Amino acid sequence: MPPLGLHTVIAKEVGDSLRHHVLVWNDEAETTLVCCHGFLDQAWGFRDLAEALVRGGLRVVAFDWRGHGQTEHVGAGGYYHFPDYVLDLHDLMPLLASGPVHLFGHSMGGSAAAMYAATHPGVARTLTLVEGLGPPDYGGEPPDKLRGWLDSMDRARRRGTHPMEDLADAVTRLRTQNRDLPADLAYFLAEKGTVEVEQGRQWTFDPLHRTTTPAIFSAETFATFLRRIEVPTLVVGGARGYRTADHAQRVAQLPNAREITIDDVGHMVHWLKPEALAHVVLAHVGSAR
């Protein structure tokens, strides 16, 4: 089996930015694929995909977003606004690769990667978006959205932290939410995504992520980003994955895109179908070399 991955921690040399945990596979290869994980996932979630991509000759880099995995939390008084993730990617990219670079994002990470690619033409040679074309358009009133966020913050402060009993408890929760997840992978993800505390184990992600966002997602605004993405873009979905009602319209906004569906898998394509996903990603990256 290929090595699990080189660990490093990058302290960004800008302002008061957070320290990010980064994984690197196949550090000697020239061409790099930078992987951006989804909400409540972690860089280690790309392990099996990375090992398949390494066999195809790529250098693979994955990092934990702020407040996820082993990257620092924002701390007291802070919050996780979506442009902050794009800022993280903006600051990290010059430090993650010196040669040809390609960009990959899953779910929330896909939305952030798309916004970065739209505002930084020429940095990445290709973009791959896996189940990553944004959430549904918000159709409610802004005061209701803000009130929902404030209420969720109140609940989070009252609730505090409730550690799990042990690692097996974390595995059970992962497999309840992802019924196709094999036990061995569930244990790996649970071990990497939790930390031992006095009362048991707790997830490494910031509990603030359990609150609702105050931001209003506008599909029309997001489309302005999609239309500016110049690089070849691969849109990948699971056959049982997530689609917004306007999915086809969003894909159509991309100037240079093609779409592939991977059979017999839901939203977590990189966890459950890493070999099939690696195959299409390698072909996509290879076409732009």
C-alpha positions in Angstrom: 0.0 0.0 0.0 1.3 3.5 -0.8 2.4 5.7 2.1 -0.5 7.3 4.1 0.7 10.8 3.3 3.2 13.4 4.4 2.0 15.7 7.2 2.8 19.4 7.4 1.4 22.4 9.0 1.4 25.7 7.1 1.4 28.9 9.1 0.2 31.5 6.5 2.3 34.6 6.5 -0.6 37.0 6.1 -2.3 38.9 8.9 -3.8 36.9 11.7 -4.6 33.9 9.5 -5.0 30.4 10.9 -2.5 27.5 10.8 -3.7 24.9 8.3 -3.0 21.1 8.4 -1.9 19.8 5.0 -1.4 16.3 3.6 0.9 15.6 0.7 1.1 12.3 -1.3 3.9 11.6 -3.8 5.9 14.8 -3.1 8.4 14.1 -5.9 5.9 14.3 -8.8 5.8 17.5 -10.9 2.0 17.9 -11.4 -0.1 18.7 -8.4 -3.8 18.2 -7.7 -5.1 20.4 -4.8 -8.1 18.8 -3.1 -10.7 20.8 -1.2 -13.0 18.8 1.1 -16.6 19.3 1.9 -18.5 20.4 4.9 -17.6 18.5 8.1 -15.2 16.3 6.1 -11.4 16.4 6.4 -8.3 16.1 4.3 -7.9 12.5 5.4 -11.2 11.8 3.6 -9.2 11.9 0.3 -6.8 9.1 1.4 -8.1 6.4 -1.0 -8.6 8.8 -3.9 -5.1 10.2 -3.4 -3.5 6.8 -3.4 -5.2 6.0 -6.7 -4.2 9.3 -8.2 -0.6 8.7 -7.1 -0.6 5.5 -9.1 -1.4 7.7 -12.0 1.6 9.9 -11.4 0.1 12.9 -9.7 1.3 14.7 -6.6 -1.8 15.2 -4.4 -2.3 17.8 -1.7 -5.3 18.1 0.6 -5.8 20.4 3.5 -8.3 20.9 6.3 -10.4 24.0 6.0 -10.6 26.4 8.9 -12.4 24.8 11.8 -12.2 21.3 10.3 -9.8 18.4 11.0 -6.5 19.5 12.5 -6.7 23.1 11.2 -7.2 25.8 13.9 -10.7 27.0 14.9 -11.5 30.7 14.5 -11.8 31.1 18.3 -14.0 33.2 20.6 -16.0 35.8 18.8 -15.3 34.4 15.3 -17.5 32.7 12.8 -17.2 30.9 9.5 -18.4 33.0 6.6 -18.1 31.4 3.2 -15.7 34.0 1.7 -13.3 33.0 4.5 -12.8 29.6 2.8 -12.0 31.3 -0.5 -9.5 33.4 1.4 -7.9 30.3 2.9 -7.5 28.8 -0.6 -6.2 32.2 -2.0 -3.5 32.2 0.8 -2.6 28.5 0.6 -2.3 28.0 -3.2 1.1 29.7 -3.6 2.4 27.5 -0.8 1.0 24.1 -2.0 2.6 23.7 -5.4 5.4 25.1 -7.5 4.8 23.3 -10.7 1.7 22.7 -12.8 -1.4 22.7 -10.5 -5.0 21.5 -10.9 -7.9 22.1 -8.6 -10.4 19.7 -7.2 -13.3 20.4 -4.9 -16.0 18.2 -3.3 -19.4 19.6 -2.2 -18.7 22.8 -0.2 -15.1 22.6 -1.3 -16.3 22.6 -4.9 -18.2 25.8 -4.4 -15.1 27.5 -2.8 -12.9 26.1 -5.6 -15.2 27.4 -8.3 -15.2 30.9 -6.7 -11.4 30.8 -6.5 -11.0 29.7 -10.1 -13.3 32.5 -11.3 -11.3 35.1 -9.5 -7.8 33.7 -10.2 -7.7 32.8 -13.9 -4.5 31.1 -15.0 -3.5 29.6 -11.6 -5.0 26.2 -12.0 -4.9 24.4 -15.4 -8.2 22.4 -14.8 -11.0 22.4 -12.3 -12.9 19.3 -11.1 -16.2 19.8 -9.2 -17.6 16.7 -7.5 -21.1 17.2 -6.2 -19.9 20.8 -5.9 -22.2 23.2 -7.7 -23.6 24.9 -4.6 -26.6 24.6 -2.4 -30.2 25.4 -3.4 -31.2 29.0 -4.0 -32.5 30.7 -0.8 -36.1 31.6 -1.5 -37.0 33.1 1.9 -36.8 36.6 3.4 -33.5 37.9 4.7 -34.8 38.8 8.2 -35.9 35.1 8.6 -32.5 33.9 7.6 -30.8 36.1 10.1 -33.2 35.2 12.9 -32.6 31.5 12.1 -28.9 32.0 12.5 -29.3 33.9 15.8 -31.5 31.2 17.2 -29.1 28.5 16.1 -26.3 30.4 17.9 -28.3 30.5 21.1 -28.9 26.8 20.9 -25.3 26.1 20.3 -24.3 28.1 23.3 -26.8 26.4 25.5 -25.9 22.9 24.3 -22.1 23.2 24.7 -20.2 20.0 23.8 -21.5 16.5 24.2 -18.6 14.0 23.8 -19.2 10.6 22.3 -18.6 7.5 24.4 -15.7 6.1 22.4 -14.4 5.5 18.9 -17.0 2.9 18.2 -19.7 5.4 19.0 -18.2 7.8 16.4 -18.0 5.0 13.8 -21.7 4.2 14.5 -22.6 7.8 13.8 -20.6 7.9 10.6 -22.2 4.7 9.3 -25.7 5.9 10.3 -25.3 9.0 8.1 -23.4 7.0 5.3 -24.9 3.6 5.1 -22.6 2.3 2.4 -19.5 3.3 4.3 -17.3 0.2 4.9 -16.4 -0.5 8.6 -12.6 -0.2 8.0 -12.9 3.2 6.3 -15.4 4.4 9.0 -12.9 3.5 11.7 -10.1 5.3 9.9 -12.2 8.5 9.3 -13.5 8.4 12.9 -10.0 8.0 14.3 -8.6 10.9 12.2 -11.7 13.1 12.8 -12.0 12.8 16.5 -9.9 13.6 19.6 -9.9 12.0 23.0 -11.2 14.1 25.8 -11.9 13.4 29.5 -15.5 12.3 28.9 -14.8 10.2 25.7 -14.2 11.4 22.2 -15.4 14.5 20.3 -15.2 15.6 16.7 -12.3 17.8 15.7 -14.5 20.2 13.7 -15.7 23.4 15.5 -19.2 23.0 17.0 -20.0 26.3 15.4 -20.4 24.4 12.1 -23.6 22.9 13.5 -25.3 26.3 13.4 -27.1 27.6 10.3 -25.3 30.2 8.2 -26.5 33.8 8.1 -25.5 34.1 4.5 -28.1 34.0 1.7 -27.1 31.8 -1.2 -28.1 33.3 -4.6 -27.9 31.0 -7.6 -27.9 34.1 -9.8 -24.9 35.5 -8.0 -23.1 32.1 -8.1 -23.7 31.9 -11.8 -21.7 35.1 -12.3 -18.7 33.2 -10.9 -19.3 30.0 -13.0 -19.4 32.1 -16.2 -15.9 33.4 -15.4 -14.2 30.0 -15.1 -12.0 29.7 -18.2 -10.3 26.4 -17.5 -11.6 23.0 -18.6 -14.0 22.0 -15.9 -15.1 18.4 -15.1 -18.5 18.2 -13.2 -18.8 14.8 -11.5 -21.9 13.5 -9.7 -22.9 10.3 -8.0 -25.9 8.5 -9.6 -27.6 8.7 -6.1 -26.0 12.1 -5.3 -27.3 15.6 -4.7 -28.7 17.8 -7.4 -30.3 21.2 -7.1 -33.5 21.8 -9.1 -31.5 24.1 -11.4 -28.4 21.8 -11.7 -28.5 21.7 -15.5 -28.7 25.5 -15.7 -25.7 25.8 -13.4 -23.6 23.4 -15.6 -24.6 25.4 -18.6 -23.1 28.5 -17.1 -19.6 27.0 -17.3 -17.9 28.0 -20.5 -15.7 24.9 -20.9 -17.4 22.0 -19.0 -18.3 18.4 -19.4 -20.3 16.2 -17.0 -19.8 12.7 -15.8 -22.0 10.6 -13.5 -20.5 7.7 -11.5 -22.8 4.8 -11.0 -24.0 3.3 -7.7 -22.9 6.0 -5.4 -24.3 8.9 -3.5 -22.8 12.2 -2.4 -19.5 10.9 -0.9 -18.0 9.8 -4.2 -14.4 10.2 -3.1 -15.0 7.9 0.0 -16.9 5.2 -1.8 -15.8 5.1 -5.4 -12.2 6.4 -5.3 -10.9 4.2 -8.2 -13.7 5.3 -10.5 -13.3 8.9 -9.5 -9.5 8.8 -10.0 -10.0 7.3 -13.5 -12.0 10.3 -14.7 -9.9 12.9 -12.8 -6.6 11.5 -14.3 -8.1 11.7 -17.8 -9.3 15.2 -17.2 -5.9 16.4 -15.8 -4.1 14.5 -18.5 -6.0 16.2 -21.3 -4.7 19.6 -20.2 -1.0 18.7 -19.7 
